[in-house]
Amino acid sequence: MKISARDVALTATFAALSWIACKFIPGIPIIGAEGSKISWDVSLAPIYGIIIGPYLGFLAALIGGLVAAGSLFTVLTSFCTGISAFVAGMLTDKTRKSYGWTLSAAIIALLLAGWYSTEIGRTAPFYPVLHIAGLLIVLFARGWISEKIAEGKTEGKSASLRELNVRPFAFGITLLLAGSVVYVRYEALLKFLGSAEMVGGALAFIAYALLFVGILSIVYGFFNWIKPGFVTAIALACYCSIIADHMLGNLIFLGMIDVVAPALKDAPSEVVAGIFMAVLPVSISERVLFTAISTVIAVALLPILRKAGIIHQKQ
């Protein structure tokens, strides 16, 4: 692949955009890491990969993060957005259809293996529910994502909407409510049923299983209602790339916990794992929000840039 002046210009532009997002837009504080924050360039990185490809997208996100970095922790987390852009680019580039999804799945799987290789990860085995869902999406969708994005257009409203089936939504909402009750009333249920370790593990499994299946049921109902196409493919690519960013950030946090969170340096693994599980609903909300922002921007921007001839599929 030859690099053109246009590629260089787009890479530099996106790197500058990442720097602005990191430096001047207030981020979301990271719980447990005083002074650290999640920058809004998390929602921009997948767009870089979709527009200029996995390699240049990785470079743009990485450069922007490194320029804005002010500590070793932020230097390392600059690679999170880089990985995000790389995964999105590999999933959406039709010229890499035969192996792009495979490489994306391998990256997410390696990150999951990294989580379970730590003591904290093994203590909180249900924490990566978002990331396991992302891996399953890649494995089931495979080259479908790149095919739909290559079409470059959305379906008309009359052709894209089907008759709404409320059963998956009702089932999913019921499971979410049940899982939330078990999650919120965990301590009370534990006292009522007994404080044995087996009972606590079973309650935790039930709570997260209900929440996970409930989310899947609602997602299934939504995608059964709309005809899968360009918008769906963009949303799935953005989600998978953003959860890769998230897991890499978790692993960096654990590797530098004595620096970024000194109060947790000597804390038992059960305590740290408990903090991760406690903030899981917050993490879910963050990643859904970032995915929504990325999807809206990419869906609006990609067709415009293609019509203007600014970007094209490299053969």
C-alpha positions as CSV (number, residue, x, y, z in Angstrom):
1,M,0.0,0.0,0.0
2,K,1.4,3.4,-1.0
3,I,0.9,6.4,1.2
4,S,-0.4,9.5,-0.6
5,A,-0.3,13.1,0.5
6,R,-4.0,12.8,1.2
7,D,-3.4,9.9,3.6
8,V,-0.7,11.9,5.4
9,A,-3.0,14.9,5.7
10,L,-5.9,12.9,7.0
11,T,-3.7,11.1,9.5
12,A,-2.3,14.4,10.8
13,T,-5.8,15.9,11.0
14,F,-7.1,13.0,13.0
15,A,-4.1,13.1,15.3
16,A,-4.7,16.8,16.0
17,L,-8.4,16.0,16.6
18,S,-7.4,13.4,19.2
19,W,-5.0,15.8,20.9
20,I,-7.8,18.4,21.1
21,A,-10.2,15.9,22.6
22,C,-7.7,14.8,25.2
23,K,-6.4,18.2,26.1
24,F,-9.3,20.6,26.0
25,I,-12.5,18.5,26.6
26,P,-13.1,17.4,30.2
27,G,-12.9,13.7,30.5
28,I,-14.6,11.1,32.7
29,P,-12.7,10.5,36.0
30,I,-11.4,6.9,36.4
31,I,-12.6,5.5,39.7
32,G,-9.7,4.6,41.9
33,A,-7.1,6.5,39.8
34,E,-6.8,10.0,41.2
35,G,-6.1,12.6,38.5
36,S,-6.7,10.2,35.6
37,K,-9.6,10.4,33.2
38,I,-11.2,8.7,30.2
39,S,-10.8,11.1,27.3
40,W,-13.5,11.6,24.7
41,D,-11.1,10.5,21.9
42,V,-12.3,7.0,22.8
43,S,-15.4,7.7,20.7
44,L,-13.3,9.1,17.9
45,A,-10.7,6.4,17.4
46,P,-13.0,3.9,15.7
47,I,-13.8,6.5,13.2
48,Y,-10.2,6.9,12.2
49,G,-9.9,3.2,11.5
50,I,-13.0,3.2,9.5
51,I,-12.1,6.2,7.4
52,I,-8.3,5.8,6.8
53,G,-7.8,2.2,7.6
54,P,-6.3,0.2,10.5
55,Y,-2.7,1.2,10.2
56,L,-3.0,4.9,9.6
57,G,-5.9,5.0,12.1
58,F,-3.7,3.4,14.7
59,L,-1.0,5.9,14.0
60,A,-3.3,8.9,14.2
61,A,-4.9,7.8,17.5
62,L,-1.5,6.9,19.0
63,I,0.2,10.2,18.0
64,G,-2.7,12.3,19.3
65,G,-2.7,10.5,22.6
66,L,1.1,10.7,23.0
67,V,1.2,14.4,22.3
68,A,-1.5,15.0,24.9
69,A,0.1,12.6,27.5
70,G,1.3,14.0,30.7
71,S,2.4,10.9,32.6
72,L,3.6,7.3,32.0
73,F,0.1,6.0,32.5
74,T,-1.4,8.3,29.8
75,V,1.5,7.4,27.5
76,L,0.6,3.7,27.8
77,T,-3.1,4.3,27.5
78,S,-2.5,6.1,24.2
79,F,-2.1,2.6,22.8
80,C,-5.7,1.9,23.9
81,T,-7.2,4.2,21.3
82,G,-4.6,3.0,18.8
83,I,-5.8,-0.6,19.2
84,S,-9.4,0.6,19.0
85,A,-8.8,2.3,15.6
86,F,-6.9,-0.8,14.4
87,V,-9.7,-3.2,15.3
88,A,-12.3,-0.9,13.7
89,G,-10.2,-0.6,10.5
90,M,-9.7,-4.3,10.2
91,L,-13.4,-5.1,10.7
92,T,-14.6,-2.6,8.1
93,D,-12.0,-2.7,5.3
94,K,-13.3,-5.0,2.5
95,T,-9.9,-5.5,1.1
96,R,-8.9,-7.3,4.3
97,K,-12.2,-9.2,4.5
98,S,-10.5,-12.6,4.5
99,Y,-8.3,-11.9,7.6
100,G,-9.4,-8.6,9.1
101,W,-12.1,-10.1,11.3
102,T,-9.8,-13.0,12.3
103,L,-7.1,-10.5,13.5
104,S,-9.7,-8.4,15.3
105,A,-11.0,-11.5,17.1
106,A,-7.5,-12.6,18.0
107,I,-6.8,-9.2,19.6
108,I,-9.9,-9.3,21.7
109,A,-9.3,-12.9,22.7
110,L,-5.7,-12.0,23.7
111,L,-6.9,-9.1,25.8
112,L,-9.5,-11.5,27.5
113,A,-6.7,-14.0,28.2
114,G,-4.7,-11.1,29.7
115,W,-7.5,-10.4,32.1
116,Y,-7.9,-14.0,33.2
117,S,-4.2,-14.3,33.6
118,T,-4.3,-11.9,36.6
119,E,-5.4,-12.9,40.0
120,I,-7.9,-10.0,40.1
121,G,-9.3,-11.2,36.7
122,R,-9.8,-14.7,38.0
123,T,-11.4,-13.3,41.2
124,A,-13.9,-11.3,39.0
125,P,-14.6,-13.8,36.1
126,F,-17.9,-12.1,35.1
127,Y,-16.4,-8.6,34.7
128,P,-15.6,-9.0,30.9
129,V,-19.2,-9.6,29.9
130,L,-19.0,-6.7,27.4
131,H,-15.7,-8.0,25.9
132,I,-17.0,-11.6,25.6
133,A,-20.0,-10.2,23.8
134,G,-17.7,-8.2,21.4
135,L,-15.7,-11.4,20.7
136,L,-18.9,-13.3,19.9
137,I,-20.0,-10.4,17.6
138,V,-16.8,-10.6,15.6
139,L,-16.9,-14.4,15.4
140,F,-20.5,-14.5,14.2
141,A,-20.4,-11.4,11.9
142,R,-17.0,-12.1,10.3
143,G,-16.8,-10.5,6.9
144,W,-20.4,-9.3,6.9
145,I,-19.5,-6.0,8.6
146,S,-17.0,-5.0,5.9
147,E,-19.4,-6.0,3.1
148,K,-22.2,-3.8,4.5
149,I,-19.9,-0.9,5.0
150,A,-18.5,-1.2,1.5
151,E,-22.1,-0.7,0.2
152,G,-21.8,2.8,1.7
153,K,-25.5,3.6,2.0
154,T,-28.4,3.1,4.3
155,E,-31.7,1.5,3.5
156,G,-34.8,3.6,3.3
157,K,-37.1,3.7,6.3
158,S,-39.8,1.7,4.6
159,A,-37.3,-1.0,3.6
160,S,-35.4,-1.1,6.9
161,L,-38.2,-1.4,9.4
162,R,-40.1,-4.6,10.1
163,E,-43.1,-5.3,12.3
164,L,-42.0,-4.8,15.8
165,N,-42.0,-8.0,17.9
166,V,-42.3,-7.0,21.5
167,R,-41.5,-10.4,23.0
168,P,-37.7,-10.1,23.0
169,F,-38.0,-6.6,24.5
170,A,-40.4,-7.8,27.2
171,F,-38.3,-10.8,28.0
172,G,-35.1,-8.8,28.1
173,I,-36.5,-6.1,30.3
174,T,-37.8,-8.7,32.7
175,L,-34.4,-10.3,33.0
176,L,-32.7,-7.0,33.5
177,L,-35.1,-6.1,36.3
178,A,-34.5,-9.5,37.9
179,G,-30.8,-9.3,37.6
180,S,-30.8,-5.7,39.0
181,V,-32.7,-6.9,42.0
182,V,-30.2,-9.7,42.7
183,Y,-27.3,-7.3,42.1
184,V,-28.7,-4.5,44.4
185,R,-29.9,-6.9,47.1
186,Y,-26.9,-9.2,47.0
187,E,-25.9,-8.7,50.6
188,A,-29.4,-9.2,51.9
189,L,-29.9,-12.3,49.8
190,L,-26.5,-13.6,51.0
191,K,-27.5,-13.2,54.6
192,F,-30.8,-14.8,54.0
193,L,-29.4,-17.8,52.1
194,G,-26.2,-18.2,54.0
195,S,-22.7,-16.7,53.7
196,A,-21.1,-19.8,52.2
197,E,-18.7,-19.1,49.4
198,M,-20.6,-21.3,47.1
199,V,-23.8,-19.4,47.7
200,G,-22.1,-16.1,47.0
201,G,-20.6,-17.4,43.8
202,A,-24.0,-18.7,42.7
203,L,-25.8,-15.4,43.4
204,A,-23.1,-13.5,41.5
205,F,-23.4,-15.9,38.5
206,I,-27.2,-15.6,38.5
207,A,-27.1,-11.8,38.7
208,Y,-24.7,-11.3,35.8
209,A,-26.2,-14.1,33.8
210,L,-29.6,-12.5,34.0
211,L,-28.2,-9.1,33.1
212,F,-26.2,-10.5,30.2
213,V,-29.1,-12.6,28.7
214,G,-31.4,-9.6,29.2
215,I,-29.1,-7.3,27.2
216,L,-28.7,-9.9,24.4
217,S,-32.5,-10.4,24.2
218,I,-33.1,-6.6,23.8
219,V,-30.3,-6.4,21.2
220,Y,-31.7,-9.3,19.3
221,G,-35.2,-7.7,19.4
222,F,-33.7,-4.4,18.1
223,F,-31.8,-6.0,15.2
224,N,-34.8,-8.2,14.4
225,W,-36.8,-5.0,14.1
226,I,-34.5,-3.2,11.7
227,K,-33.1,-4.7,8.6
228,P,-29.3,-5.2,9.2
229,G,-27.3,-2.9,6.9
230,F,-24.8,-0.1,6.9
231,V,-25.8,1.5,10.2
232,T,-25.8,-1.8,12.0
233,A,-22.4,-2.7,10.6
234,I,-20.9,0.6,11.7
235,A,-22.4,0.2,15.2
236,L,-21.0,-3.3,15.6
237,A,-17.5,-2.3,14.4
238,C,-17.5,0.7,16.8
239,Y,-18.6,-1.4,19.7
240,C,-16.0,-4.1,19.2
241,S,-13.2,-1.6,18.9
242,I,-14.3,0.4,21.9
243,I,-14.4,-2.7,24.2
244,A,-10.9,-3.6,23.0
245,D,-9.8,-0.2,24.1
246,H,-11.5,-0.7,27.4
247,M,-9.9,-4.1,28.2
248,L,-6.4,-2.9,27.3
249,G,-7.0,0.1,29.6
250,N,-8.0,-2.3,32.4
251,L,-4.8,-4.3,32.0
252,I,-2.6,-1.2,32.0
253,F,-4.4,0.0,35.1
254,L,-3.7,-3.3,36.9
255,G,-0.1,-3.3,35.8
256,M,0.4,0.2,37.2
257,I,-2.0,0.0,40.1
258,D,0.8,0.9,42.6
259,V,1.4,4.2,40.7
260,V,-2.1,5.3,39.6
261,A,-4.0,4.0,42.7
262,P,-1.5,3.8,45.6
263,A,-4.4,3.2,48.0
264,L,-5.0,-0.2,46.4
265,K,-1.3,-1.2,46.2
266,D,-1.5,-3.6,49.1
267,A,-5.2,-4.3,49.0
268,P,-6.3,-8.0,48.6
269,S,-7.3,-9.1,45.2
270,E,-10.9,-9.6,46.4
271,V,-11.2,-5.9,47.3
272,V,-9.9,-4.7,43.9
273,A,-12.1,-7.3,42.1
274,G,-15.0,-6.0,44.1
275,I,-14.3,-2.5,43.0
276,F,-14.3,-3.6,39.3
277,M,-17.6,-5.4,39.7
278,A,-19.1,-2.5,41.6
279,V,-18.3,-0.1,38.7
280,L,-19.4,-2.5,36.0
281,P,-22.8,-0.7,35.4
282,V,-20.8,2.5,35.0
283,S,-18.5,0.9,32.5
284,I,-21.5,-0.5,30.6
285,S,-23.0,3.0,30.4
286,E,-19.7,4.6,29.3
287,R,-19.1,2.1,26.5
288,V,-22.7,2.3,25.2
289,L,-22.4,6.1,25.1
290,F,-19.1,6.0,23.3
291,T,-20.4,3.5,20.8
292,A,-23.5,5.7,20.1
293,I,-21.3,8.8,19.6
294,S,-19.0,6.9,17.2
295,T,-21.8,5.4,15.3
296,V,-23.6,8.7,14.7
297,I,-20.5,10.5,13.6
298,A,-19.3,7.6,11.3
299,V,-22.7,7.1,9.7
300,A,-22.9,10.8,8.9
301,L,-19.3,11.3,7.9
302,L,-18.4,8.2,5.8
303,P,-20.9,8.6,3.0
304,I,-20.1,12.3,2.6
305,L,-16.3,11.7,2.4
306,R,-16.9,9.0,-0.2
307,K,-19.1,11.1,-2.4
308,A,-16.5,13.9,-2.1
309,G,-13.8,11.5,-3.3
310,I,-11.7,12.2,-0.2
311,I,-11.5,8.5,0.8
312,H,-11.6,5.3,-1.2
313,Q,-11.0,1.6,-0.8
314,K,-7.3,0.8,-1.3
315,Q,-6.7,-2.3,-3.5
